[in-house]
């Protein structure tokens, strides 16, 4: 009976160790350790939520990157328009030919703004009168658990300074109006100016150059702001990834099995099981030998 009880105890331990090795967990169910299992389950759920945050950050990063790329491209085109205006200041130059080039650049600006869209959102070419429009854009940036519950954190981005065109009121950087102060005063925007129409006063050309240069500075500022936002989103992506890795390590500390240690225990228990079987066999044989004495 002693040999049988010993063998059964060894077999039970052997099953327990085999389960740990096969699952990789020393706490696989609530019955193994209710407290650790509960903590690990909540942390796994939070990590799954952070994985969704990571996806949302990737989507937000793409929108910011598209906007940043569009602003940089627009910056180059506006700079080129400024150069054409400076050339128009030269006496005797054919301004109609220059305007042909400027018109192509203006069309390029519109194309850049309209194509700078991702997932149905465009931060460069907008319609502020459209239903549901908001200059403040939000990106899901984190998920936290506090003593009072869970909270989704958002990263807000003000796109007021990045809008190149606004279909509602022409208040964008490139479609807002400006009136020159020379004798041939004209009202224009960067996207509509016509240097060939300025024929009376070179002061108007100077005004246009200064006007385009001011818009160039606004686009530069907008690109700088979006660049800073892009860096912030990238840092948040890195942080979320690091946080998820840290949570995984924390879960592992609570519930993961030490495979090296359990493998050593498995070998020891297998040896004990074999010895237990031999001990039970010897005990059974001894009883049979004693019975044989009474025959």
C-alpha positions as MATLAB code, in Angstrom:
seq = 'XXXXXXXXXXXXXXXXXXXXXXXXXXXXXXXXXXXXXXXXXXXXXXXXXXXXXXXXXXXXXXXXXXXXXXXXXXXXXXXXXXXXXXXXXXXXXXXXXXXXXXXXXXXXXXXXXXXXXXXXXXXXXXXXXXXXXXXXXXXXXXXXXXXXXXXXXXXXXXXXXXXXXXXXXXXXXXXXXXXXXXXXXXXXXXXXXXXXXXXXXXXXXXXXXXXXXXXXXXXXXXXXXXXXXXXXXXXXXXXXXXXXXXXXXXXXXXXXXXXXXXXXXXXXXXXXXXXXXXXXXXXXXXXXXXXXXXX';
ca = [
       0.000    0.000    0.000;
       2.879    2.356    0.770;
       4.452    1.578   -2.611;
       1.114    2.178   -4.361;
       0.562    5.545   -2.642;
       4.125    6.618   -3.456;
       3.696    5.657   -7.127;
       0.398    7.532   -7.361;
       1.921   10.693   -5.834;
       4.829   10.493   -8.264;
       2.426   10.040  -11.221;
       0.369   13.079  -10.145;
       3.508   15.250   -9.977;
       4.606   13.879  -13.335;
       1.307   14.928  -14.956;
       1.629   18.403  -13.393;
       5.176   18.878  -14.735;
       4.205   17.570  -18.173;
       1.366   20.101  -18.323;
       3.737   22.946  -17.447;
       6.169   21.889  -20.169;
       3.489   21.382  -22.829;
       1.686   24.710  -22.140;
       4.732   26.754  -21.093;
       2.787   28.023  -18.066;
       3.114   27.274  -14.395;
      -0.190   29.113  -13.914;
      -2.393   28.046  -16.824;
      -5.762   28.092  -15.041;
      -7.363   29.911  -12.131;
      -7.066   26.724  -10.071;
      -3.266   26.867  -10.362;
      -3.022   30.256   -8.662;
      -6.157   32.410   -8.655;
      -4.403   35.705   -7.864;
      -1.670   35.397  -10.503;
      -4.113   34.059  -13.102;
      -6.451   37.021  -12.535;
      -3.667   39.597  -12.850;
      -2.255   37.941  -15.959;
      -5.694   37.770  -17.625;
      -6.292   41.504  -17.105;
      -2.797   42.364  -18.347;
      -3.290   40.245  -21.461;
      -6.524   42.085  -22.169;
      -4.778   45.440  -21.753;
      -1.990   44.346  -24.055;
      -4.560   43.397  -26.689;
      -6.046   46.887  -26.381;
      -2.556   48.384  -26.765;
      -2.132   46.347  -29.946;
      -5.198   48.140  -31.328;
      -3.696   51.456  -30.188;
      -0.563   50.532  -32.116;
      -2.666   50.044  -35.252;
      -4.422   53.387  -34.689;
      -1.063   55.112  -34.269;
       0.091   53.575  -37.534;
      -2.987   54.994  -39.277;
      -2.436   58.396  -37.673;
       1.250   58.330  -38.592;
       0.314   57.704  -42.231;
      -2.029   60.730  -42.253;
       0.631   62.949  -40.698;
       3.276   61.675  -43.111;
       1.044   62.320  -46.145;
       0.383   65.874  -44.918;
       4.065   66.457  -44.221;
       5.039   65.207  -47.684;
       2.358   67.374  -49.330;
       3.500   70.508  -47.493;
       7.117   69.953  -48.478;
       6.108   69.486  -52.116;
       3.926   72.610  -52.007;
       6.825   74.509  -50.460;
       9.029   73.701  -53.460;
       6.331   74.749  -55.948;
       5.560   78.068  -54.189;
       9.276   78.765  -54.058;
       9.377   78.239  -57.823;
       6.444   80.641  -58.309;
       8.320   83.233  -56.275;
      11.326   82.830  -58.589;
       9.090   83.363  -61.633;
       7.721   86.554  -60.091;
      11.242   87.825  -59.467;
      12.004   87.119  -63.136;
       8.879   89.098  -64.119;
      10.432   92.163  -62.482;
      13.100   92.229  -65.190;
      12.345   94.944  -67.783;
      11.361   93.617  -71.193;
      10.621   90.087  -70.035;
       7.649   88.325  -71.666;
       5.299   88.051  -68.727;
       2.758   86.007  -70.666;
       5.362   83.251  -71.097;
       6.177   83.416  -67.406;
       2.495   83.201  -66.607;
       2.217   79.996  -68.634;
       4.826   78.481  -66.349;
       3.186   79.923  -63.233;
      -0.192   78.512  -64.319;
       1.321   75.037  -64.538;
       2.797   75.468  -61.074;
      -0.562   76.635  -59.730;
      -2.223   73.530  -61.173;
       0.509   71.472  -59.538;
      -0.291   73.057  -56.173;
      -3.957   72.109  -56.494;
      -2.989   68.571  -57.490;
      -0.648   68.224  -54.508;
      -3.278   69.435  -52.050;
      -6.074   67.254  -53.440;
      -3.950   64.102  -53.572;
      -2.574   64.475  -50.027;
      -5.311   62.275  -48.583;
      -5.250   59.022  -46.624;
      -8.142   56.906  -45.338;
     -10.635   59.512  -46.522;
      -8.992   62.438  -44.727;
      -7.243   65.402  -46.315;
      -5.629   68.036  -44.119;
      -4.471   70.294  -46.983;
      -7.548   70.654  -49.188;
     -10.672   71.006  -47.039;
     -14.254   72.218  -46.988;
     -14.857   73.811  -43.603;
     -18.603   74.033  -44.333;
     -18.953   70.266  -44.751;
     -20.992   68.382  -42.170;
     -18.890   67.044  -39.329;
     -15.797   69.010  -40.315;
     -13.356   69.879  -37.545;
      -9.942   71.500  -37.671;
      -8.906   69.485  -34.615;
      -7.922   65.949  -35.595;
      -7.516   63.166  -33.036;
      -5.299   60.086  -33.015;
      -5.700   57.292  -30.450;
      -2.348   57.356  -28.680;
      -2.564   55.158  -25.576;
      -4.670   52.975  -23.287;
      -4.263   53.197  -19.528;
      -5.792   51.481  -16.523;
      -6.282   53.435  -13.302;
      -7.890   52.725   -9.957;
     -11.169   54.093  -11.297;
     -11.222   52.218  -14.603;
      -9.753   52.305  -18.074;
      -9.108   55.325  -20.268;
      -8.298   55.807  -23.954;
      -5.943   58.729  -24.495;
      -6.012   60.872  -27.640;
      -3.397   62.998  -29.380;
      -4.929   66.210  -30.773;
      -3.623   67.941  -33.896;
      -4.782   71.422  -34.940;
      -4.791   71.525  -38.745;
      -5.816   75.193  -38.980;
      -2.293   76.173  -40.005;
      -1.866   73.371  -42.555;
      -4.872   74.069  -44.785;
      -3.716   75.140  -48.232;
      -7.202   75.355  -49.751;
     -10.623   75.777  -48.139;
     -13.526   75.338  -50.559;
     -15.971   77.005  -48.153;
     -14.444   80.433  -47.641;
     -11.062   80.444  -49.422;
      -9.270   80.934  -46.109;
      -6.456   78.500  -46.852;
      -2.843   79.535  -47.167;
      -2.916   79.417  -50.983;
      -6.449   80.605  -51.771;
      -6.776   83.584  -49.410;
      -7.015   86.943  -51.225;
      -4.521   89.768  -51.359;
      -4.781   93.162  -53.073;
      -1.663   94.870  -54.442;
      -1.074   98.529  -53.650;
       0.398   99.736  -56.947;
      -1.279  101.756  -59.689;
      -2.620   98.596  -61.328;
      -3.998   97.163  -58.087;
      -5.220   93.575  -58.461;
      -6.776   91.120  -56.014;
      -5.213   87.663  -56.184;
      -4.248   84.546  -54.284;
      -1.220   82.327  -54.844;
      -3.425   79.943  -56.819;
      -4.991   82.653  -59.028;
      -2.364   85.359  -59.508;
      -1.709   86.359  -63.124;
       1.549   88.210  -63.628;
       0.690   88.918  -67.273;
      -2.239   91.069  -66.110;
       0.084   93.386  -64.172;
       1.047   95.976  -66.804;
       0.958   99.397  -65.183;
       3.173   99.398  -62.140;
       6.160   97.278  -61.110;
       5.174   97.997  -57.506;
       2.388   95.478  -57.993;
       4.977   92.832  -58.938;
       6.931   93.709  -55.803;
       3.730   93.295  -53.762;
       3.111   89.904  -55.348;
       6.652   88.788  -54.560;
       6.264   89.864  -50.934;
       2.827   88.219  -50.769;
       4.061   84.888  -52.153;
       7.069   85.035  -49.845;
       4.748   85.500  -46.835;
       2.803   82.407  -47.928;
       6.087   80.574  -48.312;
       6.845   81.377  -44.679;
       3.408   80.123  -43.596;
       3.896   76.831  -45.415;
       7.351   76.517  -43.856;
       5.840   77.016  -40.408;
       3.075   74.495  -41.171;
       5.631   71.920  -42.359;
       7.665   72.525  -39.212;
       4.605   72.001  -36.996;
       3.574   68.824  -38.808;
       7.195   67.616  -38.675;
       7.133   68.007  -34.894;
       3.822   66.114  -34.775;
       5.302   63.371  -36.938;
       8.199   63.007  -34.499;
       5.777   62.922  -31.574;
       3.714   60.150  -33.184;
       6.871   58.148  -33.916;
       8.008   58.465  -30.297;
       4.563   57.360  -29.106;
       4.691   54.326  -31.409;
       8.059   53.361  -29.933;
       6.730   53.869  -26.395;
       3.627   51.714  -26.987;
       5.765   48.919  -28.434;
       8.152   49.101  -25.462;
       5.199   49.151  -23.064;
       3.675   46.051  -24.677;
       7.000   44.225  -24.386;
       7.247   45.213  -20.705;
       3.722   43.934  -20.023;
       4.571   40.652  -21.753;
       7.595   40.298  -19.488;
       5.453   41.060  -16.446;
       2.929   38.404  -17.438;
       5.757   35.940  -18.008;
       7.143   36.583  -14.544;
       3.783   35.684  -13.016;
       2.678   32.669  -15.037;
       5.447   31.318  -17.277;
       7.118   28.051  -16.400;
      10.890   27.678  -16.082;
      11.290   25.098  -18.853;
      14.868   24.172  -17.875;
      13.866   23.592  -14.266;
      10.701   21.689  -15.193;
      12.572   19.509  -17.685;
      15.004   18.504  -14.945;
      12.080   17.719  -12.619;
      10.458   15.667  -15.381;
      13.536   13.458  -15.725;
      13.729   13.021  -11.934;
      10.035   12.131  -11.663;
      10.280    9.671  -14.552;
      13.115    7.938  -12.687;
      11.077    7.959   -9.466;
       8.111    6.509  -11.360;
      10.222    3.649  -12.694;
      11.607    2.960   -9.211;
       8.070    3.147   -7.793;
       6.860    0.566  -10.294;
       9.770   -1.697   -9.317;
       9.052   -1.146   -5.597;
       5.370   -2.043   -6.122;
       6.375   -5.112   -8.100;
       8.728   -6.211   -5.289;
       6.029   -5.605   -2.677;
       3.504   -7.681   -4.645;
       6.056  -10.451   -5.112;
       6.858  -10.470   -1.357;
       3.154  -10.921   -0.555;
       2.933  -13.813   -2.996;
       6.017  -15.399   -1.405;
       4.435  -15.208    2.036;
       1.210  -16.771    0.733;
       3.228  -19.574   -0.779;
       4.365  -20.572    2.729;
       0.774  -21.532    3.602;
       0.292  -23.826    0.616;
];
